[in-house]
Every structure is written in C-alpha cells, then in structure tokens.
Amino acid sequence: MGVFVSTDDPGPAGHEQVVFCQDRQSGLKAIIGIYSTALGPALGGTRFYPYASEEAALADVLDLSRGMAYKNALAGLDLGGGKAVIWGDPDQVKSEALLRAYGRFVQSLGGRYYTACDVGTYVADMDVIARETRYVTGRSVEHGGAGDSSVLTAWGVFQGRRAAAEHVWGSPSLRGRRVGVAGLGKVGRHLTGHLVDDGAEVVATDVDPRALEWARTNHPGVALVADTAALVAADIDVYAPCALGGALNDDTVPALRARVVAGAANNQLAHPGIEKLLADRGILYAPDYVVNAGGVIQVADEIEGFNFDRAKLRATRIFDTTRQILRLADEEGVPPAVAADRLAERRMADVGRLRAIHLG
Ligand SMILES: NC(=O)c1ccc[n+]([C@@H]2O[C@H](COP(=O)([O-])OP(=O)(O)OC[C@H]3O[C@@H](n4cnc5c(N)ncnc54)[C@H](O)[C@@H]3O)[C@@H](O)[C@H]2O)c1
C-alpha cells in the first residue's frame, strides 16, 4: 500500500484514514476513504470511474465517504462512513484479477471498511471481490447478498416523500397529487409503481427511449414529457429527481412549480446556497441522502445475514426520520438540509462517544 503518484495532497478533511492501493500487474489503482467509524465499520460503495487525475479521484472519495457517514448515521445504522474509488475506465481495465486485488486491500483493513456497488460496479463484481474479502455487501442473492438495492431505495424515497407531503398538506397520502419523476431507471421505475398504487398522477421523462417504452407498456396512465426542463415547468406538486446529480440548480429552482422535492438522485443540490433558494421560494426539499438511504439499508442488512422484511422495515422508518428533520428545520429556522446534517452529527457524537464507557 502506498501513494501511487506524488501529488499536492489537498489533505483529508477530517477523515480518519485514506488508503492508496496499487497492483501494477492488474492495473489496480484505488483509494479507500474512511471518514468516520464512530458508529461502526465504515460502509460505502466502490466507484469505478475514469477520473481525469489522481487529484480528482481523491477529491471524489473524500467527498463521497463523508457523505456516507451522514447517510448511514441518519439511516439509523451502526455503521460509519466510507467509500472507495477505482481510478480507470471499467470498460477497459476491469478484470477478475483487478477486482480480486482490490478485494485483498479491502480485507487488509480488517473490517474497518465494508464495500458495496456504486457507479461502474455491479452485483456480479461484488461476488468476485467477495472471493478475497469478507467485508463486502451488495452481492447477488445466490451468494447470500441483498441483490438489487434500487428496490428499497425506491421504497425509502416513497416514505420520505409521504413525510414531506404530510408536512406541507397535512396528509401523507399522495392521492390526487401530480408527481414529476425525472429518470425512469432502476429506482424511478419502482417509485412510479408505488406512486401509481398510492393514487398519484405521475408525469415523467427520461432520455432513454427504452425507459419511455417501459412506461407506456407498464403504466399507460403516466404522462410523458419531452425533457427535464418541461417536467420542471409542468404543473406538478412534487418533483422527484431520479437521474443524475445537480438536478436542483440556478436554472431549475426558479422554474420549479412543485411545492415538494423528494427524489433518489445523489447530490441534488448543485452548489451551496441552493437549499436557501428553495426555502425562499417556499419549496420543501427532503434531503437526498435522507430519503435515498433505502439502498444502503438494504445492503447493510447483509452484514447480519440478509432478511428482506427486516430491511424493508428499516427503510420504512425513513418516513419518521424525514418527519423529524422537517420538524427540526422549522424549530431551528434552517433549511431541511442543514437540519439533517445537524441530526446526523448529533447521532455520531451521542452514540459514538459511548465507546468511552469501559466495559471491563
Ligand atoms: N440504485 C440505488 O440503489 C440508488 C441508491 C441511492 C441513490 N441512487 C441514485 O438515484 C439515481 C438513480 O439511480 P438508478 O439506480 O435508478 O440509476 P439508473 O442508471 O438505473 O437510472 C437513471 C435513469 O436516468 C435517466 N437519465 C439520465 N440522464 C437523464 C436526463 N438528463 N433526463 C432524464 N433522465 C435521465 C437514464 O436514462 C436512466 O433511465 C442516481 O442518481 C443514483 O446515484 C440510487
């Protein structure tokens, strides 16, 4: 283990541990970032991505691992926050040897870090990594894993959205509300099913014609619009970004007609200050990392031996957490995103410090 390229290290921002891993023969270059183990071993996925530079890879892993600490804390998990990046184009360099080399580095951390899927890594990759380490989640059902995490991600988003609806309209039901879903991928499709079942009117868009075809076939009542700009400007009550990050930005927020934003996409706020812009426009934003935690709840359950019903029960509690955050935001006069951060920090401090009690 060691730094594989000399660099002007921007310095870990409060991280416990940052590990550089290299295996020249297989081409593995990975960085594992552990932000906090205050609540337990760090859990977070492995992003396999062709970063432009080592600095970009390092910046991403520092950012993502910090985010996982907050997400896992608010998901009520006994897990800290970590994340890993593998620097390279998965289509060019991903191989059994590379993944297994990576697995051995994960194992070498002795359980301080559990990995999972992220952009560029899939359930099948976790099965390969699991041949070298016990500290992996997101494996296939055949290998004792939790399978596709989008199932409970969508369920959790639906719960968070119900809490937001209750806060704004006094009832959690979405019956008769118009919900705009941007992105009919794995999560967006499950979510659309929950919304339709709850009696909501769904308006949706996707850049992939196959996703639109899926909607026409499975939910002919869903109205399809040309693009995200049309969706944002449509007469909708709730906006659900379920595609890429940065959905809430200087263009979309002023145009948005919805009263509530609650969606699955990570990093929805394009830059600091957007949360205030939303609040100033009277739009309630249910923080992304709170409502999309169902996926990490699903894969974390593997550590105990996967039980879908137990994991679903935990993901259902996203309703209570979202409600608590929205109330705290009102009490403290801050946007929900700030209230969520405060609550996560409080849990990390309050529960994390208990290890100071000597057990004899
Ligand atoms: N899958 C999970 O368990 C999980 C967990 C937490 C967060 N998330 C986040 O939720 C989001 C969706 O995840 P997913 O697993 O469904 O991904 P996915 O790749 O299956 O689906 C994304 C969909 O968005 C569409 N899309 C891309 N750009 C678009 C655009 N400009 N306008 C409209 N549609 C566009 C794609 O065509 C695709 O259908 C991502 O941001 C992901 O990081 C996913």
Ligand as a Chemical Component Dictionary entry (heavy atoms), coordinates in Angstrom:
data_LIG
# 
_chem_comp.id                   LIG 
_chem_comp.type                 NON-POLYMER 
_chem_comp.pdbx_formal_charge   0 
_chem_comp.three_letter_code    LIG 
# 
loop_
_chem_comp_atom.comp_id 
_chem_comp_atom.atom_id 
_chem_comp_atom.alt_atom_id 
_chem_comp_atom.type_symbol 
_chem_comp_atom.charge 
_chem_comp_atom.model_Cartn_x 
_chem_comp_atom.model_Cartn_y 
_chem_comp_atom.model_Cartn_z 
_chem_comp_atom.pdbx_ordinal 
LIG N1  N1  N 0  -29.884 2.321  -7.183  1  
LIG C1  C1  C 0  -29.788 2.644  -5.924  2  
LIG O1  O1  O 0  -29.935 1.815  -5.021  3  
LIG C2  C2  C 0  -29.526 4.084  -5.525  4  
LIG C3  C3  C 0  -29.321 4.373  -4.177  5  
LIG C4  C4  C 0  -29.131 5.714  -3.792  6  
LIG C5  C5  C 0  -29.108 6.702  -4.773  7  
LIG N2  N2  N 1  -29.286 6.377  -6.086  8  
LIG C6  C6  C 0  -29.258 7.462  -7.074  9  
LIG O2  O2  O 0  -30.516 7.523  -7.724  10 
LIG C7  C7  C 0  -30.338 7.922  -9.087  11 
LIG C8  C8  C 0  -30.957 6.878  -9.993  12 
LIG O3  O3  O 0  -30.329 5.631  -9.750  13 
LIG P1  P1  P 0  -30.696 4.325  -10.619 14 
LIG O4  O4  O 0  -30.074 3.189  -9.924  15 
LIG O5  O5  O -1 -32.141 4.324  -10.926 16 
LIG O6  O6  O 0  -29.868 4.656  -11.941 17 
LIG P2  P2  P 0  -30.207 4.198  -13.445 18 
LIG O7  O7  O 0  -28.959 4.413  -14.205 19 
LIG O8  O8  O 0  -30.850 2.838  -13.451 20 
LIG O9  O9  O 0  -31.346 5.233  -13.912 21 
LIG C9  C9  C 0  -31.109 6.556  -14.224 22 
LIG C10 C10 C 0  -32.104 6.935  -15.318 23 
LIG O10 O10 O 0  -31.986 8.337  -15.561 24 
LIG C11 C11 C 0  -32.050 8.542  -16.961 25 
LIG N3  N3  N 0  -31.436 9.841  -17.256 26 
LIG C12 C12 C 0  -30.124 10.162 -17.365 27 
LIG N4  N4  N 0  -29.977 11.474 -17.682 28 
LIG C13 C13 C 0  -31.227 11.990 -17.751 29 
LIG C14 C14 C 0  -31.736 13.290 -18.022 30 
LIG N5  N5  N 0  -30.929 14.311 -18.278 31 
LIG N6  N6  N 0  -33.086 13.459 -18.025 32 
LIG C15 C15 C 0  -33.925 12.420 -17.768 33 
LIG N7  N7  N 0  -33.483 11.174 -17.497 34 
LIG C16 C16 C 0  -32.169 10.958 -17.491 35 
LIG C17 C17 C 0  -31.338 7.361  -17.550 36 
LIG O11 O11 O 0  -31.680 7.167  -18.919 37 
LIG C18 C18 C 0  -31.839 6.231  -16.642 38 
LIG O12 O12 O 0  -33.024 5.664  -17.146 39 
LIG C19 C19 C 0  -28.827 8.110  -9.268  40 
LIG O13 O13 O 0  -28.509 9.456  -9.051  41 
LIG C20 C20 C 0  -28.242 7.256  -8.155  42 
LIG O14 O14 O 0  -26.965 7.724  -7.775  43 
LIG C21 C21 C 0  -29.503 5.102  -6.484  44 
# 
loop_
_chem_comp_bond.comp_id 
_chem_comp_bond.atom_id_1 
_chem_comp_bond.atom_id_2 
_chem_comp_bond.value_order 
_chem_comp_bond.pdbx_ordinal 
LIG N1  C1  SING 1  
LIG C1  O1  DOUB 2  
LIG C1  C2  SING 3  
LIG C2  C3  SING 4  
LIG C2  C21 DOUB 5  
LIG C3  C4  DOUB 6  
LIG C4  C5  SING 7  
LIG C5  N2  DOUB 8  
LIG N2  C6  SING 9  
LIG N2  C21 SING 10 
LIG C6  O2  SING 11 
LIG C6  C20 SING 12 
LIG O2  C7  SING 13 
LIG C7  C8  SING 14 
LIG C7  C19 SING 15 
LIG C8  O3  SING 16 
LIG O3  P1  SING 17 
LIG P1  O4  DOUB 18 
LIG P1  O5  SING 19 
LIG P1  O6  SING 20 
LIG O6  P2  SING 21 
LIG P2  O7  DOUB 22 
LIG P2  O8  SING 23 
LIG P2  O9  SING 24 
LIG O9  C9  SING 25 
LIG C9  C10 SING 26 
LIG C10 O10 SING 27 
LIG C10 C18 SING 28 
LIG O10 C11 SING 29 
LIG C11 N3  SING 30 
LIG C11 C17 SING 31 
LIG N3  C12 SING 32 
LIG N3  C16 SING 33 
LIG C12 N4  DOUB 34 
LIG N4  C13 SING 35 
LIG C13 C14 SING 36 
LIG C13 C16 DOUB 37 
LIG C14 N5  SING 38 
LIG C14 N6  DOUB 39 
LIG N6  C15 SING 40 
LIG C15 N7  DOUB 41 
LIG N7  C16 SING 42 
LIG C17 O11 SING 43 
LIG C17 C18 SING 44 
LIG C18 O12 SING 45 
LIG C19 O13 SING 46 
LIG C19 C20 SING 47 
LIG C20 O14 SING 48 
# 
